[in-house]
Amino acid sequence: MNITDCIKSLEPKLIEWRRQLHEHPETAFEEHRTAAFIAEKLRDAGLEVHEGIGRTGVVGVLRNGEGPSVALRADIDALDIAEATGLPYASKVPGKMHACGHDGHTAMLLGAARLMAANPPRGTVVFIFQPAEENHGGAMVMIEDGLFDRFPVDRIFGMHNWPGLPVGTFAIHPGPMMAAQDNFELKIIGKGAHAGMPHQGIDPILVAGQINTAWQAIVSRTLSPADAAVISITQIHAGDTWNIIPDTVLIRGTARSLTLEVRDRLEAEMAHRARLVAETFGARAELDYQRRYPATINTEAETDIARAAAQTVSKEGLVYQDMPASMGAEDFSFMLRKKPGAYIWIGNGSADCGRNLHSPGYDFNDEALTLGVQYWMQVAHRALALNSLAS
């Protein structure tokens, strides 16, 4: 792995930063301590610092004359998960932990900012530290708060650690990298009855099962087998006792897709089938379908920049291009709708023993820190050089 001596010498500091952040996790729009930590490190490096963008977001700007510009983004929030790692630097905040590696993402981008400030490339580098990636759309909040109006850039790049991908490797491809995330809530209204006399009512629990079956047939029998889609019911709430059929059932869950066409089809078919199935049994269905994050779609030219940068860093040039898109979601997608860019996965090593993303046993792999810093520096230099040539 091609890690420069200056980055290797920074590794103890990167680990220290990462573990400090890990001990003090903060969730969506509550990242005040985290934001202050980031701002302090950026100022120490001599960067221009802007706080409170998108409520708790931080932006550092490195300017070196007129010319092209590039943005690098890291997410900074934690999750509402009780940590079960037993590590000496485990979360000190009950019920919250960095279970997705945003502590590592933040440390890597801080390291890159520090080193680039010491030897700035020609042009402008904007370091975006974004809050509330997990479920609350912090990227869109930053954009609505004038992110790209105040800090116009030519291209933008994002990165996420990926358990199961070996440390020292990366994965990227053009087009969709992560799925669109939609959430739904379905209320089924039947008629309550004694459990021993179900014929006197309309059982909404029975209807819920039939609707779930009809919905899964959308994926397996209505969409093309070449179109990726997921419909997952994650909550069912109904009833209060053993011997009464309830009046209503409340179902919640998520739908995932990679293209707008499939996303539109899922929403239309779910509403259509829920209504017809419920009516068949004499019940009524009310669907609230909420579009949350769009798909994370890499542009071709920026994918080439990111891939080339990763190949100079990775172990034996291992940058996987054939890994399928993940049906997880990522709000960096909002930034990619505004600017051309690319989102890459960096290997985090084994995902065994419950150490996958969003697991109480997860911990970011510190062996990836210097790799991430080197990648950020490479991708920034390459993006700025390409823009300089184009201009």
N, C-alpha and C positions, 0 to 999 in steps of 0.2 A: 504494500500500500504506500502510495507516494505522499507521505506527510512531511512537510518541511520542518526544519529544526525549530523555527520560531513558533510553529504551532505545537510541536511536541513539548516545548518548554512551557507553554501555556496550559498544558493538560491538568496539572494539579489545581490551578485556579478554576478551570472549567468544572472539574469534579466538585470543588468546594462550592461554587455558585449553584450548581445543579442540586446538590444535596441540601443547601440552605433553602432553596425554593421548594424542594420536596417536603421539608419539615413544616412548611407554612403554606399549605394549599389554600387557595381562595377560588370560589366558584363565580359564576357569571355576574359581571358588573359589580363584584365585591373585591376586585383585585387591587385594592388600594396599597397594601404593603408590597405586593409584587410589582406594581407600577412604580412605586417609589424606589424600589431596589433597581429596577431597570434604568430609570432616569438617572440615578446616581452613577451607575456604571458607565452610561453613555457620556455623561458630563465629565467623568474622570478621564475618558478617552479623548475629550476635546470636541465632541460632536455638538451640533445644534440640536436642542431637545425641545419637544413639544408634548405636553401632557394633557390629559382630559379629553382626548379625541375619541368620540364614540363612548363617552362617559369615563372609562378607565383605560383607554388605549394610550400607548406611547409611541411617538415617532421620533427617530433620530435621523438627522440629515448630515451627510458628508458631501461638501461641495469642493470641487477642484477645477475652477475655471468654467467657461462656457462649454457646452457640448451635450452629449446624450445623457440619458438618465435611466436608472433601473431601480425597481423596488424588490426587496426581499422581505418576506413575511414569516413571522412565528406566532403561534397561538400561546396564550399565557394562563388559561384558566384550568381549574381542576374539576373534579366530579364529586357528587354526593354519594360517596362509597366509603365504607369503613375499612381502613387498611388492615391487612392480615399478613404482612410480610415479615414482621418481627425484626426488621432492620434497625440498626442503631440510629439511623436518620429517618425513621418512619414518621408519618404525619403526627404532628402535635395537636391537630384540630380534630376533635371527635366527629366522625361521620363524613369527613372529607379527605380526599387524597388525590395525588397526581397519578391517576390510573390509566392515563393515555400518553404519557411522556412529554407533556407540554413543558415540564420543567427542563427536560433535555433540549427541546426545541429552543427555548428561551436562552439557555446557556450557550448553545452553539451560535446563535445569531449575535449574542453579546460578544462572544469571542471574535467572530468575524468583524464586527464593527470596530473592536479595539485594534485589531491588527491592520485593517484597512485604513483606519485613521492615522496610524503611524507611517503608512506608505500609500497615500491615496491614489486611486486610479483617476484618469482624466474623465471628468464629467461629474455627475451627481448620483450618489447612492442613497436611497431612502430605506431605512430600516423600520419596518412596521411590526409593532408588538401588539397583537390584537386580542381583546378580551372576548369572553363569552362565545367561544366556538361551539361548545357543547349545548346544542338545542336552542340557543337564544339568538343566533344570527348576528354576532358581534361584528362580522365583516360588513354586513349591510348597514349597521348602525354607524360604523366609522365612515362608510361611503356617504350616508345621508348627512353626516356631520362635516362634509366637505373634504374628505381625505384626498381625493384626486384633483379637486379644485385647488387646494392649498399646496399639494405636493404632486404636480403633474409628472408622470413617468411614461417612458416609451414601452416598457415591458415589466412584467412582474413574475416572481417565482416563489413557490411554496414547497415545503418539504415535511414529510411525516415519517416517523420511525415505523418499521413493519416487523413485528414478531413473526418468526418462521422464515424470514429472509436472513441468510447468514451475514454476520457483521463483516464489513468490507465489500459488500455488494449493494447494488441499487436496482430499482426497477422503474421503468417509465415507458410510455407509448403515446402516440398522438391520439386524439379523440377522448372518449370518456375514460377517466381513471376511477371516479367514484360516482355513486348513483344519486339521483334525485331522491329526496326524502319528503314524503307526504304523510301526514297523520290523519286518522279518521276516528270519528265517534259515531256509532250507530245506536239509536234507541229503537227498540222493538216494543210496540205497545200491543199487548194482548188483553186477556181478561182473566183475572185471578179466580181460583176455585180450590175446593178441598182436594188434596192430593189423591184421596181415594175415590173421587168423583170427577176425573179430568174432563169428562164429556160436557160438564156444565160450564167450562171455561174455554179459553183459547191460550194454549201453553206457549209463552214467548221463548222459553228455553228450547223447546222442540224446534221452533222457527229459527232460532239462532244457529242451531246445528245445521239445518238445511241451507241457510244462507252461507255459512262458512263453506259448505261443500260446493255450492254454486259459485262462490268467489274463487275457490282454488281451481275450478274448471276454466276460469278465465285464463289463468296462466298455462294450464296444461292442454287446453283444447280450443281456445279462441285466438290467442296470440301465436305468432309463428314460433316454432322451436328455436329459431335463431335470435329471437328477441328476449333479452334478459328482463325478468320481472319477478317481484316478490310481493305477496300479500300475507302479512303476519298479524294474527289477532294476539294481542299480548295481555289484554285484560277482559274479564267477563264478570259483571256484577249483577247479581239477581237474588232475590229472596231473603227471608229472615229466619225461617224455621223449617222443620222437617216435613210438615204435613200440609203445607199450603203452596200451591202453584202461584207464583207472583204475577202481578199485572204487567211488569215491564222487565226488560233485560237491557243493560247498557254494555256495549262492546266497544273497546278501543284497540287501536293497533297502528300499524304503519304499512305503507306501500312504497316500493322502490322500483325505479326504472332508470334506463340509460339514455332514452331519447324522448323528445317532446311528444312524438306520435304515440308511443306506448303509454306515456304518462296520461295523455288525453283519453286514450282508450280505457285505461284502468279506471279512471274516475267515472267515465260514462257508464261502463259496464257494471261497476260495483253499485252505483245508484239504481240502475235499471233492474238488476237481478234482485237486489234487496227489496225493492218495491213489489216486484211481481211475486217473489216467493212469499213474502208476508201476506199479500192479498190472497194467495192461494189458500192460506190457512185462516183467513178472516182477521188477520192482524194488520198492523200498520208499521211501516219502517221510516225513520227519519235519519238521513245520513248527513253528517257535517264533515265534509272532506276539505282538509286544509293543506294547501301547497306550501311547503316549508323551504328546503334548500333545493336549488336546481342541481342538475348533474355537473360534476367537475370535469370540464372538457379542455384538454390541452390543445393548443394551436401547434401546427406542424413545425414552423420555423423555430419557435421557442423550445419545443421538444428536442429538436436537433441541438440547440445550444446546451440544454440541460444534460442531454445524453453525452455530448462531447466532454463537458465539464466533469461528469461523473466518471467517465472512462479514464481520465487522468488521475483520479483519486482512488478508484476502487481496486480491489484485489484482482490482479491479472486482468484488469479491464472488464470485470464482470458487471455488466449492466443488462439486466434481463428486459427483453422487449416483448416477450410473448406471455407475460402473466396476465390473466384476465382482469377486467375491471372489478373492483370491490363493490358489493352492494351496500356497504356502509356509505355514509354521507359526510360531506365536508363543506363548511360555509365559505372556504376560499373560492368556491364556485361563483359567488357574487362578484368577487374581484376579477375573476376571469371573464365575466360578462362585460366588464368595463374596459379591460386591458388585455392585449395578447399576453399569453404566459403559459407556464407549465408547472405541474405539481409532480414531485418525485417521491418515491419511497426509498428510505435508507434502512439497510438491514439492522435489526435489533437482536438477532440471534434466536435462540430456542423459544418456542411458544408453549413448551410442555408445562405440566404441573400447575395449571391454572394461571399462567403468567401472560395470557393474551391481553389485548387491549380491553379496558373497562372491567378488568378482573381485580378483586381485592388483593390478589397475590402478585400483581404486575409491578415491575420496576424497570425503569429505563436503563439500558445497558451503557455504562460509562465508556466502554471501549469504542463506542460510535461517536463520541464527542469530537475528537480531533478530525475524524473523517467528515463530519458535518461542517466544521469550520472551513476545512480545505475546500469542500464542495462549494460553499457559499462564496468564497473568494474567487474560485475559478469561474463560477457562473456569472458573477458580477463583472469580472474582467472581460470575459468573452462577449457578454451582452453589450457592454460599452464599446468594445473594439469593433463589433459588427456594426453598431449604429454609427460609429465614427467613419467607417469605410463607406456606409450607405450615404452619409451626408456629404 
